[in-house]
Amino acid sequence: MANQIINKYISERYDRWLDYALYHCTHSGMDDEAIDVLNEVLIMLIEKCETNEQYMLKLYESKKGQYRELDFFVLQMIKLNIQSPTSPYRHKYKPIPLDSNVDIQRLDLIDDEDIEQDKSGDILIQMQKVREIFDNLQLSDKARRVFSWKFFECNKFSEWEGSEDKKELYDIYNGVLELIKNKLNNRELF
């Protein structure tokens, strides 16, 4: 019941509270943040209403002239969230500190796109090395089929159609993988 009353009152008073938030945000150098501040304050108000309905209902019912105590409560929360550097809003949306002495043109910026392209190129080169080593290994047909099934084709051993059990398949796969790793490590040493 109290939630419905408070929610209806919030709807009625929203525009006036927004004007108040805009006024204080403008004077604090936070021009574009008035709606955000007000919405954060209203979220806190609704959460407080859910935990302490009697207190919020008491604020709503107490009148001073044409305003309610709830108006003064909301206006105080708006002002505190704008002006206090330790307020919940300012803490949550703390701006990144800037150094105005830095010459941006002299910074060595890294483009994320180039890094992604390099990663895919590196993966291709590594896969080609693995494929070359695999092709040059003296392996049985069974070992070739098992390793290709798992490594190159990305299949699961649970889907293997042969008569071998999973332990045997993993033993074969791990053995071939170990041979390839040893060849890669020896190649990199030279």
PyMOL commands that set and color helices and strands:
alter all, ss='L'
color gray80, all
select helices_A, chain A and resi 2-27+31-51+53-61+69-83+88-92+104-106+112-136+141-152+157-159+166-189
alter helices_A, ss='H'
color red, helices_A
select strands_A, chain A and resi 63-64+67-68
alter strands_A, ss='S'
color yellow, strands_A
deselect
rebuild
show_as cartoon
